[in-house]
């Protein structure tokens, strides 16, 4: 005996369009070839309406679902440069202060200026990234940071050096600010945790490694190279 709650299936009926069935007299009007064309069109519409999920190599559904276009918006690049270049000069505050006839505490203000504008700058830069895309922000920000780092190494007065740190903070800070958003562009939902962990590791530890490098540079080459070397190191990412 058939269960009263057993699911029922409706036999397939060719349709003239979405939601419209063929009238009963269609069999008298349409030939077999016309009915086959209608049935084939409806099958195509049904297939387009419920596309199959695209899965990764482990069988997990990709979120968001990628398109079949070679220009899929998930394909982009990530230029990740941490704040290491800002902290390379830290071990050289004493010779930096002597060069400009200021105290060691005053010499540390160049880092303070960098941090302030590195935090305020993205408030203006991120809306531009959302409007014009992240690629121009990466290229422009890295270029500004590279040029101002190199310029700081050639400054002959304290005011000029502080001015370079203002623009350096804006340029370098803008690229760091959109790094996490770029991870979401590059990787699917189930992959983002791993790559965000790598991004955060380099972002938070760049300033810890920088003094080790800066101490060696300041002792053997001079404080000016603590600016110019990181600047030249950033230049290729702007090309």
C-alpha positions in Angstrom: 0.0 0.0 0.0 1.4 3.4 -1.0 2.2 5.7 1.9 -0.2 8.7 2.0 2.8 11.0 2.6 5.0 9.6 -0.1 6.4 12.3 -2.3 4.7 12.8 -5.7 6.5 13.6 -8.9 4.8 15.5 -11.7 5.4 14.1 -15.1 7.5 16.4 -17.4 5.4 18.5 -19.7 7.0 20.5 -22.5 6.5 24.3 -22.0 6.4 27.2 -24.3 8.4 29.3 -21.9 9.0 29.7 -18.1 5.8 28.7 -16.3 3.6 28.2 -19.4 2.5 24.8 -20.6 1.6 23.7 -24.1 -2.1 23.8 -24.7 -3.9 20.5 -25.4 -4.4 21.3 -29.0 -0.6 21.8 -29.5 -0.4 18.1 -30.5 -2.7 18.8 -33.4 -0.8 21.9 -34.5 2.9 21.1 -33.8 4.8 18.3 -35.5 7.3 16.1 -33.8 10.2 18.3 -34.9 8.7 21.4 -33.3 7.8 19.6 -30.1 11.4 18.3 -29.9 12.8 21.8 -30.3 10.5 23.1 -27.5 11.5 20.2 -25.2 15.2 20.8 -25.9 14.9 24.5 -25.2 13.2 23.8 -21.9 15.8 21.3 -20.9 18.5 24.0 -21.6 16.6 26.5 -19.4 16.4 24.0 -16.6 20.1 23.3 -16.8 21.0 27.0 -16.7 18.7 27.6 -13.8 20.5 25.0 -11.6 24.2 24.9 -12.5 26.4 22.4 -10.8 28.6 23.5 -7.9 32.3 23.8 -8.6 34.4 21.9 -6.1 38.0 22.0 -5.0 40.4 19.1 -5.0 39.0 17.9 -1.6 35.4 18.0 -2.7 34.5 21.2 -0.9 32.2 23.7 -2.7 34.1 26.9 -3.7 32.7 30.1 -2.1 32.2 32.3 -4.0 31.6 30.2 -7.1 34.1 31.1 -9.8 33.1 31.8 -13.3 34.5 30.1 -16.4 36.0 33.3 -17.7 39.8 33.5 -17.9 39.4 37.1 -16.4 37.7 35.8 -13.2 37.9 38.6 -10.6 39.3 36.2 -8.0 42.6 36.3 -10.0 44.6 39.2 -8.7 47.9 39.7 -6.9 49.0 40.5 -3.5 52.0 42.8 -2.8 52.6 42.2 0.9 55.3 44.4 2.4 55.3 44.8 6.2 56.3 47.7 8.3 59.9 46.5 8.5 61.3 49.4 6.6 59.9 51.8 9.2 61.7 50.1 12.1 65.1 49.5 10.4 66.3 53.0 11.6 65.4 52.3 15.2 68.8 51.1 16.3 70.3 54.2 14.8 68.4 56.9 16.8 71.6 57.9 18.6 73.7 58.7 15.5 70.6 60.1 13.8 70.2 62.6 16.7 73.8 63.5 16.6 73.6 64.2 12.8 70.8 66.7 13.3 71.8 68.0 16.7 68.7 66.7 18.5 68.2 64.4 21.4 67.6 60.6 21.0 64.0 61.1 22.1 63.4 63.7 19.4 65.0 61.4 16.8 62.4 58.8 17.6 59.7 61.3 16.5 60.3 60.3 12.9 58.9 56.9 13.7 56.0 58.6 15.5 55.2 60.6 12.5 55.3 57.5 10.3 52.9 55.6 12.6 50.4 58.4 12.8 50.1 58.9 9.1 50.3 55.2 8.4 47.1 54.9 10.5 45.3 58.0 9.2 46.2 57.7 5.5 44.2 54.6 4.8 41.0 56.4 5.9 41.4 58.3 2.6 43.1 55.7 0.5 40.7 52.7 1.1 37.7 54.5 -0.5 39.9 55.1 -3.6 40.8 51.4 -3.6 37.1 50.4 -3.5 36.4 52.8 -6.4 39.3 52.3 -8.7 40.6 48.9 -7.6 43.4 47.7 -5.4 46.1 47.4 -8.0 46.6 51.2 -8.4 46.8 51.5 -4.6 49.5 48.8 -4.4 51.6 50.2 -7.2 51.2 53.9 -6.2 51.6 53.2 -2.4 54.8 51.1 -2.9 56.2 53.7 -5.3 55.6 56.6 -2.8 57.1 54.5 0.1 60.1 53.6 -2.0 60.8 57.2 -3.2 60.3 58.8 0.2 62.5 56.2 1.9 65.4 56.9 -0.5 64.8 60.6 -0.2 65.0 60.4 3.6 68.5 58.9 3.3 69.7 62.1 1.5 67.9 64.7 3.7 70.2 67.3 5.2 67.7 68.9 7.6 65.4 67.5 10.2 62.2 69.1 8.8 62.8 67.5 5.4 63.3 64.1 6.9 60.0 64.3 8.9 58.2 65.4 5.7 59.4 62.2 3.9 58.1 60.1 6.8 54.7 61.7 6.5 54.4 60.5 2.9 56.1 57.3 3.6 53.5 56.4 6.3 50.7 57.2 3.8 52.2 55.1 1.0 53.3 52.1 3.1 50.2 52.2 5.3 47.8 52.1 2.5 49.2 48.8 1.1 49.1 47.2 4.5 45.5 48.3 5.1 44.1 46.5 2.0 46.1 43.3 2.5 43.4 41.4 4.3 40.8 42.4 1.7 43.2 41.2 -1.1 43.5 37.8 0.6 39.7 37.5 0.4 40.0 38.3 -3.3 42.7 35.8 -4.0 41.4 32.8 -2.0 38.1 30.9 -1.5 36.3 31.0 1.8 37.8 27.7 3.2 41.3 28.7 2.2 41.4 32.2 3.7 42.2 31.3 7.3 45.5 29.7 6.4 46.7 32.6 4.2 45.4 35.2 6.5 47.6 33.6 9.2 50.6 33.9 7.0 49.8 37.5 6.2 49.3 38.4 9.9 52.6 36.6 10.8 54.6 38.8 8.4 52.7 41.9 9.3 53.2 41.7 13.0 56.8 40.4 13.0 58.3 42.7 10.4 59.1 45.3 13.0 60.7 42.7 15.2 63.2 41.6 12.6 64.0 45.1 11.4 66.2 46.2 14.3 68.4 43.2 13.8 69.0 44.3 10.2 69.1 48.0 11.1 71.7 47.5 13.8 74.1 45.9 11.4 73.5 48.5 8.7 73.9 51.4 11.0 77.1 50.1 12.6 78.8 49.2 9.3 77.3 51.6 6.7 75.8 54.5 8.6 72.3 55.6 9.5 71.4 57.0 6.0 71.5 53.5 4.6 68.8 52.4 7.0 66.5 54.5 4.8 67.9 54.0 1.4 68.3 50.2 1.5 64.6 49.5 2.4 63.6 52.1 -0.2 65.5 50.4 -3.0 64.2 47.0 -1.8 60.6 48.3 -2.3 61.2 49.6 -5.8 60.7 46.4 -7.7 57.2 46.0 -6.3 56.2 49.3 -7.9 57.1 48.2 -11.4 
